[in-house]
Amino acid sequence: MASKRLARLGEQLKREISELIRRDVHDPRVGAVTVTGARVSGDLSVAWVYVRPLAETPEEAEETLAGLHAAAPFLRRTLGRSLHVRRIPELRFEVDRTLEKASEIERILSEVVIPDEVDDGDDGGSEE
C-alpha cells in the first residue's frame, strides 16, 4: 500500500517539477532539461529527481545540475503550495544515466560470442 503511494507521489512530483522548471525557473544555467523520474524515500523526507540535461558537453550538464540545486528551495516551496501533502520532501537532483547504462549493456551483449552447437559426430551422412 505504501509503495503505491510513494510511486504516485513520485509521478506527481515528476510532472509538477517538469512544469515548474519549464515555466518558472529562470536561472540561465538551467537550459533544456527533461525530468525522467522521481523516487521518494519511505519516510517522505527526500525525493531524488532524475533529469537528462540536453547539454552539449559534460561541463554544461554540470552547470545545469548546479542551477537545479540552486532552484531546489524555490521548487520545494512552490510544490508546497500546489500539492496536498503534509510535508514536501527535500529535492535532490541527479543526472539520469539510464541510457548510458543501457548502451553499455548492449555493447557487452553484442561482444558475447555464441558458440556453435556442439557437433555430436553425426555429419548427416549415412553410415555404411
Summary of the structure (lengths in Angstrom):
residues: 128
radius of gyration: 23.5
end to end distance: 71.0
largest distance: 88.6
contacts: 297
relative contact order: 0.16
helix: 48%
strand: 17%
